[in-house]
Amino acid sequence: MADLDNKDQTEMDPADMEDVEEVEEEETGEDNSKARQLTMQMMQNPQILAALQERLDGLVGSPSGYMESLPKVVKRRVNALKNLQVKCAHIEAKFYEEVHELERKYAALYQPLFDKRSDIVRAAYEPTDEECEWKPDEEEELTVSKQEEMKEKAKVEEEKKDEEKEDPKGIPEFWLTVFKNVDLLSEMLQEHDEPILKHLQDIKVKFSDAGQPMSFTLEFHFEPNDFFTNTVLTKTYKMRSEPDESDPFSFDGPEIMGCTGCTIDWVKGKNVTLKTIKKKQKHKGRGTVRTVTKTVPNDSFFNFFSPPEVPESGELDEDSEAVLAADFEIGHFIRERIVPRAVLYFTGEAIEDDDDDYDEEGEEADDEEGEEEADEENDPDYEPKKDANPPEECKQQ
């Protein structure tokens, strides 16, 4: 009987075999779908991602051991190449110094335009009809009839607004809106900061003079307000564009070496960087309770003007290093992106452009994945990875 059973199992009808194969394929497809879903759930878990990233960081840059196996004469030649690389780093440093000089030159050409922008924002200048004429892109163009219809509606709405209230001056809350539109800056804002930033009229970038150490200063210009007496708050970033003698291969362009804020002359009771808390204390012996009032630091955008001081040794604790790293990123972003393109961050167009840039990078990465991933995307059960970040560039040590 056992032999008969084995015979039945080994000599199956080809049609039956096809049925079995199809069932197995279906089961495998379901298993793959479940596996993908489980993988997606795991990849969305921050703790798992952090552990994975830590593991990957340990693998990046691991030496292959090939250098150690080279003959002494070959290692000698490699040292010659490394000396050439150091010379390249010094030439690159000179290149960035000249770039800084070009930035100084063109900053002077940009400034009259930025000054006029400031005049319009703070109602010191009313632009002409010709200056206000804006031709939309082809994609934004509407039919003539639609344009006329919209103009008529806009005219009616404007007339209603004119009846309800006076015409606003300049562009109200221009810089506050810019800050709120940019994630990097909005994360710094607290609710109590917003009434103050409504008085911000301009942000300017000033570069160090020719022949002076490389640096730039951010100037925040405020109209008179009830919070502090300063008209300008400043933040200066000192930079260096030369390879570190102890680690010349780490040079990757100018780096910010430190920054200096300024003293804010707060009106009494208006300092949003401090808050008052009350604590109850119980006397150990008598058992009496008293209330103690303490002043402690408070989260605020205006802490930006009081960065941690870098000691002469250059050594900082982890918290201070994290604060300074974030500070440098913000200062660089304000200088490179916000000031030159403020109106586009006000309207949100620059933010859309930034998003498009990230999408394009993702598309390029997808193209490099090959046909296999394309097949997965055609699978109705396939779910694309979310919050995928491009790998960090590895620096040669």
C-alpha positions in Angstrom: 0.0 0.0 0.0 2.9 2.3 0.8 4.4 1.6 -2.5 1.2 2.4 -4.2 0.9 5.7 -2.4 4.5 6.6 -3.5 3.7 5.6 -7.0 0.6 7.9 -7.0 2.8 10.7 -5.7 5.6 10.3 -8.2 3.5 9.6 -11.3 1.0 12.5 -11.2 -0.8 13.7 -14.2 1.0 16.6 -15.9 -2.2 18.7 -15.6 -2.3 18.0 -11.9 1.3 19.1 -11.6 0.5 22.4 -13.3 -2.3 22.9 -10.8 0.1 22.3 -8.0 2.6 24.7 -9.4 0.0 27.4 -9.8 -1.2 27.0 -6.2 2.4 27.2 -5.0 3.0 30.4 -7.0 -0.1 31.9 -5.6 0.9 31.0 -2.0 4.4 32.4 -2.7 2.9 35.6 -4.0 0.8 36.0 -0.9 3.9 35.3 1.3 5.9 37.9 -0.6 3.1 40.4 -0.2 3.0 39.8 3.6 6.7 40.0 3.8 6.8 43.3 2.0 4.0 44.7 4.3 6.0 43.5 7.4 9.2 45.0 6.0 7.3 48.3 5.4 6.0 48.3 9.0 9.5 47.7 10.3 11.1 50.4 8.2 8.6 52.9 9.5 9.7 52.2 13.1 12.1 54.9 14.2 13.9 52.6 16.7 14.5 49.9 14.0 15.7 52.5 11.5 18.1 54.0 14.1 19.5 50.6 14.9 19.9 49.8 11.2 21.6 53.1 10.5 24.0 52.5 13.4 24.8 49.1 11.9 25.4 50.6 8.5 27.5 53.4 9.9 29.8 50.7 11.3 30.2 49.2 7.9 30.9 52.3 5.9 34.5 53.0 5.4 35.8 49.7 6.7 39.3 49.1 5.3 39.7 46.1 3.0 43.2 45.4 4.3 44.7 45.7 0.8 46.9 48.6 1.8 48.6 46.6 4.5 49.4 43.8 2.1 51.2 46.1 -0.4 55.0 46.0 -0.7 56.9 48.8 0.9 57.9 50.3 -2.4 54.2 50.6 -3.4 53.2 52.1 -0.1 56.0 54.7 -0.7 54.3 55.7 -4.0 50.9 55.9 -2.3 52.4 58.4 0.2 53.5 60.5 -2.8 49.9 60.5 -4.0 48.7 61.5 -0.6 51.1 64.5 -0.6 49.7 65.5 -4.0 46.2 65.3 -2.4 47.3 67.7 0.3 48.5 70.2 -2.3 45.1 69.8 -4.0 43.4 70.6 -0.8 45.4 73.9 -0.4 44.5 74.9 -4.0 40.9 74.1 -3.3 41.1 76.4 -0.2 42.4 79.2 -2.4 39.5 78.6 -4.8 36.9 79.1 -2.0 38.7 82.2 -0.9 38.2 83.7 -4.4 34.6 82.5 -4.3 34.1 84.5 -1.1 35.6 87.6 -2.8 33.1 87.1 -5.7 30.3 86.8 -3.2 31.4 90.2 -1.7 31.5 91.7 -5.2 28.1 90.5 -6.2 26.5 91.3 -2.8 27.1 94.9 -3.6 25.2 94.5 -6.9 22.3 92.7 -5.3 22.0 95.1 -2.3 20.1 98.0 -4.2 17.5 95.4 -5.2 17.2 94.1 -1.7 16.9 97.6 -0.4 14.0 98.3 -2.7 12.4 95.0 -1.6 12.7 96.3 2.0 11.2 99.7 1.1 8.1 98.0 -0.5 7.7 95.6 2.4 7.8 98.3 5.0 5.7 100.8 2.9 8.5 103.2 2.4 7.9 102.9 -1.4 4.8 102.2 -3.4 5.7 100.3 -6.6 4.3 101.6 -9.9 1.7 99.8 -12.0 4.5 98.8 -14.4 6.5 97.3 -11.6 3.5 95.4 -10.3 2.7 93.9 -13.7 3.5 90.1 -13.6 3.2 87.8 -16.5 2.5 84.2 -15.3 4.1 81.1 -16.7 2.4 79.4 -19.6 1.0 76.8 -17.3 -0.5 79.5 -15.2 -2.1 81.4 -18.1 -5.9 81.3 -18.3 -8.3 82.0 -21.0 -9.2 85.7 -21.7 -12.8 85.2 -20.5 -11.6 83.5 -17.3 -9.1 86.3 -16.6 -11.8 88.9 -17.1 -14.1 87.0 -14.7 -11.4 86.7 -12.1 -10.6 90.4 -12.4 -14.2 91.3 -11.9 -14.5 89.2 -8.8 -11.2 90.6 -7.5 -12.5 94.1 -8.1 -15.7 93.4 -6.1 -13.8 91.8 -3.3 -11.3 94.7 -3.1 -14.2 97.2 -3.0 -15.7 95.3 -0.1 -12.4 95.2 1.8 -11.9 98.9 1.2 -15.3 99.5 2.8 -14.5 97.3 5.8 -11.0 98.5 6.6 -8.2 100.7 5.6 -5.7 99.7 3.0 -2.8 97.8 4.7 0.6 99.4 4.4 3.4 97.6 2.6 3.3 93.8 2.9 2.2 92.9 6.5 4.0 90.1 8.3 6.3 89.4 5.4 9.3 88.0 7.2 7.1 86.2 9.8 5.3 84.4 7.0 8.7 83.5 5.4 9.8 81.9 8.7 6.5 80.1 9.2 6.7 78.7 5.6 10.2 77.1 6.1 10.3 74.1 8.3 13.9 74.7 9.5 12.9 78.1 10.8 9.3 77.4 11.9 10.6 74.7 14.3 12.4 77.5 16.2 9.3 79.7 16.5 7.2 79.8 19.6 3.8 81.4 19.8 5.2 84.2 22.0 7.8 85.0 19.3 5.3 85.8 16.6 4.1 89.2 17.8 7.8 90.3 17.9 8.6 89.0 14.4 5.7 91.0 13.0 8.0 94.0 13.5 10.9 92.5 11.5 11.4 94.6 8.5 14.5 93.2 6.8 17.3 90.7 7.0 20.7 91.7 5.5 23.9 89.7 4.9 27.2 91.6 5.3 30.5 90.0 4.3 33.8 90.7 5.8 36.0 93.3 4.1 38.8 92.4 1.7 41.9 91.2 3.5 40.0 90.4 6.7 39.4 86.9 8.0 36.5 85.2 6.2 33.1 85.9 7.9 29.6 87.0 7.4 27.0 88.8 9.5 23.2 88.4 9.5 21.5 91.7 10.4 17.8 91.6 11.5 16.3 95.0 11.2 13.2 95.8 13.4 10.9 98.7 13.5 10.3 100.3 17.0 8.4 97.9 19.2 7.3 97.2 22.7 9.6 94.3 23.3 13.2 95.6 23.0 15.0 98.8 22.2 17.4 97.5 19.6 16.7 98.4 16.0 19.2 95.8 14.7 20.0 92.3 16.0 23.2 90.7 14.6 24.7 87.2 14.4 28.3 86.9 13.0 29.7 83.6 11.7 33.5 83.2 11.5 34.7 80.9 8.8 37.9 79.2 7.8 39.0 78.0 4.4 42.2 76.1 4.9 42.9 72.4 5.5 43.5 71.3 9.0 47.2 70.4 9.3 46.3 67.4 11.5 43.7 66.1 9.1 44.1 67.8 5.7 42.0 65.2 3.8 38.9 66.2 5.7 38.8 69.6 4.0 35.5 70.1 2.1 35.3 73.8 1.6 34.9 76.7 4.1 33.7 75.7 7.6 32.1 77.8 10.3 34.5 78.0 13.2 32.3 79.9 15.6 29.6 82.5 15.9 28.8 85.6 18.0 25.4 86.9 18.8 24.4 90.2 20.4 22.8 91.5 23.6 19.1 92.1 23.3 17.9 95.1 25.4 14.6 93.8 26.5 11.9 96.0 27.9 11.2 95.0 31.5 8.8 92.0 31.6 9.0 91.4 27.8 12.0 89.0 27.7 10.6 85.9 26.0 13.8 83.9 26.4 13.1 83.6 30.1 10.1 82.5 32.1 9.2 82.6 35.7 8.1 79.4 37.6 6.9 78.9 41.1 8.0 76.0 43.3 6.8 74.9 46.7 9.4 73.9 49.2 8.7 72.1 52.5 10.9 72.8 55.5 12.3 69.5 56.8 12.2 70.4 60.5 9.1 72.6 60.9 7.1 71.2 58.0 6.2 74.7 56.8 5.7 75.3 53.1 6.9 78.3 51.2 6.7 79.3 47.5 9.9 80.1 45.7 9.9 82.0 42.4 12.7 81.1 39.9 13.6 82.5 36.5 14.6 79.8 34.0 15.4 79.7 30.3 12.5 79.6 27.9 12.3 78.2 24.3 12.3 81.1 21.8 13.6 82.0 18.4 15.5 84.8 20.0 17.9 82.3 21.7 19.4 82.3 18.2 21.3 85.5 19.3 22.8 83.8 22.3 24.8 80.8 20.9 27.0 78.7 23.2 30.5 80.0 23.5 33.3 78.0 21.9 36.2 77.6 24.4 39.8 78.2 23.3 40.4 74.5 23.4 37.6 74.0 20.9 36.2 71.2 23.0 32.4 71.2 23.5 30.0 68.8 25.3 27.6 66.9 23.1 24.6 69.2 23.7 26.6 72.3 22.8 27.9 70.7 19.7 24.4 69.7 18.6 23.2 73.3 19.3 26.1 74.8 17.3 25.7 72.4 14.4 22.0 73.3 14.1 22.9 77.0 14.5 25.4 76.8 11.7 22.9 75.1 9.4 20.3 77.8 10.1 22.8 80.7 9.6 24.0 79.2 6.3 20.4 78.6 5.1 19.4 82.2 5.9 22.4 83.5 4.0 22.2 81.2 1.0 18.5 80.8 0.5 16.2 83.0 2.6 17.8 86.4 2.0 18.3 86.0 -1.8 14.9 84.5 -2.5 12.7 85.8 0.3 9.6 86.6 -1.8 9.5 83.0 -3.2 9.5 81.6 0.4 6.8 84.1 1.2 4.6 82.9 -1.6 5.6 79.3 -1.1 7.1 78.9 -4.6 10.6 78.3 -3.4 9.3 75.5 -1.1 7.7 73.8 -4.0 10.9 74.1 -6.0 12.8 72.5 -3.0 10.2 69.7 -3.0 10.7 69.2 -6.8 14.4 68.9 -6.3 14.0 66.1 -3.8 11.5 64.4 -6.2 13.9 64.5 -9.0 16.6 62.9 -6.9 14.2 60.2 -6.0 13.3 59.6 -9.7 17.0 59.4 -10.6 17.6 56.9 -7.8 14.5 54.9 -9.0 15.9 54.7 -12.5 19.2 53.3 -11.2 17.3 50.5 -9.4 16.6 48.8 -12.8 13.8 46.8 -14.2 13.3 44.6 -11.1 12.0 47.5 -9.0 9.8 48.7 -11.9 8.1 45.3 -11.9 7.5 45.7 -8.2 5.9 49.0 -8.7 3.5 47.5 -11.2 2.5 45.0 -8.5 -0.8 46.2 -6.9 0.4 45.0 -3.5 3.7 46.9 -3.7 4.0 49.9 -1.4 6.8 52.4 -2.1 9.2 53.2 0.8 8.3 56.3 2.7 10.7 58.9 4.0 13.5 57.3 2.1 16.7 59.4 2.6 19.6 59.4 0.1 22.8 57.8 1.6 25.2 60.2 3.2 28.4 60.9 1.3 31.5 59.2 2.7 34.5 61.4 3.5 38.0 60.1 3.0 39.8 60.0 6.3 
